[in-house]
Amino acid sequence: MQQEVRPLLAINIIEQLHRQFALLSGGRGKDGDPIITLPEFSGFGNISEEDFLNVITYLTSVPSQEAASVGFIVIIDRRRDKWSSVKSSLARVAGAFQGNLLQVLVLRPSRFLQRAIADIGIRLHRDDFKMKVVMLNSLSDLHGYVDKAQLTHDFGEPWSTATAGGSTIERQFTQERLWVKEHLAESLVLRKDHAIESFVVTMRSTAQILQNFTADLADIQLPDDARHTKDLLATHTEKYKRVKDELNLAMKQGTTLLSSIKEPATKNTSCKLNPDEEENIATVERFLVQLEETGTTFEELWLKNRLKLEQCLQLMNFERDCREVKTSLDGLMRAQAAFLDCGSSASQAEQLLHELKALDEKAQETLDAAHRLALHGDQLIQSDHYAADLIRPACAELRRICDDFTNGAKRKQGLLRKSLEIHRRINEVNNWCESGVYLLASQAVDKCQSPEGAETALQDIRKFLMSTSEAQLSGLKDLRDQYEVILTAEVKISVQKALRRLEDVQEMFEKRQASLRRLSAKQTRPVQPVSPRPESFPKCSLPQSPRDTGPAPNRRGSENLSTPKQPADSDLLKKKSSRKTRGSIKIEVMLEASQGGSNHALLTNETEESLLNRRRHILKEMIETERLYVEELQSIIEGYAAKLENTELSHLVPVALEDKKEVLFGNLSEIYEFHNRTFLKELEDCNENPESVGTCFLKRKEDLKIYEKYCQNKPRSEALWRQYGDSTFFQECQKKLDHKLSLDAYLLKPVQRITKYQLMLREMLKCSESADGAVELKDALATVLDIIKSVNDSMHQIAITGFEGNLSDLGRLLMQGSFSVWTDRKKGHSKVKDLARFKPMQRHLFLYSKLLLFCKRREEPADGREKSPSYSFKHSLKMSAVGITENVKGDAKKFEVWYNGREEVYIIQAPSMEVKNMWVTEIRKVLTGQLEACREARQLHQRIGDSVYHTSVDTSNAKNVGRASLKQADSPNSKAGTRRGSPSLARNQRTGWGRSPSNADDSVPVPSSADELSNSSDAEDEMSNKSEDHGRFVVQLKHKMKAPQDLPLEPGELVEFLGEAENGQW
């Protein structure tokens, strides 16, 4: 039973082949049968079954399929061996041979005994081998079956020691030389077989790679984006190079193999190639031709595929460029469409023309890019691009958009030029009307009564009318009729007003000329003789009153003339007709009596329109700067703050900055969100009514206080920036944002913005005094100024050092400022004296609703920069125990703040009266508020505590320390000091309670001598704050006269002053 054929290569069994226990010499039988030789091999019995099977299998696979189909001849040489070896060889051949075995030729053992045994054995076991076995006695018998030329040299002559010719040594040498020659030939055959097999493997590998790559090219799906197309083109190019290298290698290897096979015949023309060699030559040549044809076909296929991928990439890039250019063009079209076709004024039309021209210049680069892209598309179409049907419409669309933009720009420019021309004509008409009205108004009545004066006025009017041609004045009407279709309703109204005004002024000129002509011509007419009458003596021929008017025989027709004004009115007319500026709201024009109606006409010069334009301009500037401000905030947040958390730049961020984002940027994100989402939109909603912008600020009053938090954090942010501002991280962010200024400049934007608002509101208020929203604008300006003040105050507050408490617990900072301070302290009945008596202390005061802080300003240098102030805390006064004297003798800028019943007196000198008044007013508000709170508490105690205590206080001996009633505090004529204190009753009893209220002068005398003042700047630094705890008395406030011994109080107890009766009782 034959075993399964296993494909083998010579390289796999090269060692077994080199042992040469079985050979395929290339010889053929008479019918072309391949011959396999099993020569003498001493170790044949030691060969494993597997090695024998592999060698036989390989040798039977070497001949061509045609030669192998004829059948094999196996020659077994056992002339020097035994029958057992013959039997073993036959058994192995029978078991291992897989091909078509025609016959087995066995050269039997040459010894007599072994030959006899072999004859007997072959007869007994012939049928066991199941193959045709021929036992041969000699080489001559072998030559009868196989041509001697087809055998190796071992079978070329008889194997006998008695062969003639030469000695035994010579024969042995000749035999060995022949064996070496045949061994080398066999090695050459093996090498050729290995080369053939290697060539076949290369062919198979190349064919497989080529097949796979061809399948990839056939199944290719074009990507949807340029990146994948590039990747696919690179991948296929790499595969193409690899396949091309394989083809070139196979061609080179095949050519080398063909040369090696032909080499014997090439070197020796008499040498004939055996059939296997000839067949190999034909096979290799056929393979080489196929390789060449395959390479050519593959090259054509690759070029076609590469072209398709390149065109696909070109299409992707073209479509991408088209999208980018179209996006830019769409943006330009939107920007162009946003331009008004007709400006509301000449200045706006000029501005629109200028901006439109700038847009055209800006768009030129994009238009050029679109034209270049369309030209590139045409080139792709001409190069037989597979997507020409897609490229052609895209090119047409690009050209259409470019043409639309160009034509739209020309149309817009034409409309704006026409609009500008109309507005200029409107301005010319208005200017002419204003000049004409001014001329008419400047002609005095008394001068025009004489013929000479009337003629002079007529000449002035003629000269004025001749200065402007009729065509110039009528040109506005022609333009209106010509451009009526393009004019907006607003411009049409302006044109109509100008034309109506022109008609009115022209009519005024006509009437004035007619009147002046009559006045200049009336003296030239003959005078009718009449009897002299006293009432006709005045120079003016017109009567003074309607009652005196009668028919005049020398007047032409029956004209009805209105009476002129009385002399008083005439004087008034002269005053009113004096020269006025063109910006005045009203101009009074004097009309002649002959014009009929009143002698005065009011002509309103519409300056309100110019004010409205100013308001619109201010609002436009506010909105535009607001948009820019929002964009800058967004760039800071996205370009710096967000990058701190970006992993790409994390290696550039200093370690100390990783957790300091809130310190560096503060609440910048909160400010950006407020302006971007809320405030900007509300400002834009005010476009139609600029005066309403004040409402936006009032509505967002609380939201704008976010700037206080930002400004309070600013010193910490600046300190952090000074440490790490030179970091590579910030430089890289600035480079990516293309900012010319560093981050610290942009972090100042919020501070600059909050101050910019008050400037814009001031400008808006100047031109809105008569507008509807003027009150809201004033309140908005006050609101913004208050926010700026709060921001400024908070910046000072954070510089306070040395205060042990929490400043946030003190409430809102009401006032702050620097003052000169003198102190006057008492211990018992004696005053504290200091050595330095004349120099006042320089103190920076901070006023809260609960405390008044005294601090010392210090200037601290900061690394060569501007000195930053700090405020060292010295001491404080509780406002619940403070009194104030508003006026101090000797200096109007001084006021007093006293403490604990004038136990401590602080004379404070303000830098100006304005500052003093502000502080006094604010302190009075605090004290008044506290008094109101005490009154409310007293009323509450009266309602719920009538039955608890019924003790009345005898106030006849009470010490009057000043009136603190709300009425007196609010009286504008009162100069009395307001005080809240808690003096001990024991002290009051010592000083006496019967003091008259009138002794409480509103101007406590300022010590006139230096002995009464404590002037040391640091005298307070060594004093500890006094205990300011005050007891509370809960008594029913009933004013009844009592003796001192009737008071339920002990000396030293603390009481609270709640109120004072009209008679001075407490």
ZIBELGI-V340265 format. One record per run of one state. SS is the DSSP state (a for helix, b for strand, c for the rest). FROM is the first residue (numbers start at 0). TO is the last residue. If there is no record, write none. Layout:
ss = <SS	SS>
from = <FROM	FROM>
to = <TO	TO>
This chain:
ss = <c	a	c	b	c	b	c	a	c	a	c	a	c	b	c	a	c	b	c	a	c	b	c	a	c	a	c	a	c	a	c	a	c	a	c	a	c	a	c	a	c	a	c	a	c	a	c	a	c	a	c	a	c	b	c	a	c	b	c	a	c	a	c	a	c	a	c	a	c	a	c	a	c	a	c	a	c	a	c	a	c	b	c	a	c	b	c	b	c	b	c	b	c	b	a	b	c	b	c	b	c	a	c	b	c	a	c	a	c	b	c	b	a	c	a	c	a	c	b	c	a	c	b	c	a	c	b	c>
from = <0	9	19	22	28	33	38	43	46	48	62	64	70	71	77	82	96	100	107	111	129	132	136	138	145	147	150	152	155	167	218	225	267	274	338	345	382	387	442	444	448	450	466	469	482	488	521	533	536	545	548	566	576	585	590	592	595	599	604	606	645	646	652	654	657	660	665	667	684	689	699	702	724	727	737	742	747	748	766	773	797	799	801	806	810	814	827	829	831	840	847	850	862	864	878	881	885	893	899	903	909	912	944	952	953	954	957	965	970	977	979	983	984	991	996	999	1009	1012	1013	1014	1018	1022	1038	1039	1043	1046	1053	1054>
to = <8	18	21	27	32	37	42	45	47	61	63	69	70	76	81	95	99	106	110	128	131	135	137	144	146	149	151	154	166	217	224	266	273	337	344	381	386	441	443	447	449	465	468	481	487	520	532	535	544	547	565	575	584	589	591	594	598	603	605	644	645	651	653	656	659	664	666	683	688	698	701	723	726	736	741	746	747	765	772	796	798	800	805	809	813	826	828	830	839	846	849	861	863	877	880	884	892	898	902	908	911	943	951	952	953	956	964	969	976	978	982	983	990	995	998	1008	1011	1012	1013	1017	1021	1037	1038	1042	1045	1052	1053	1065>
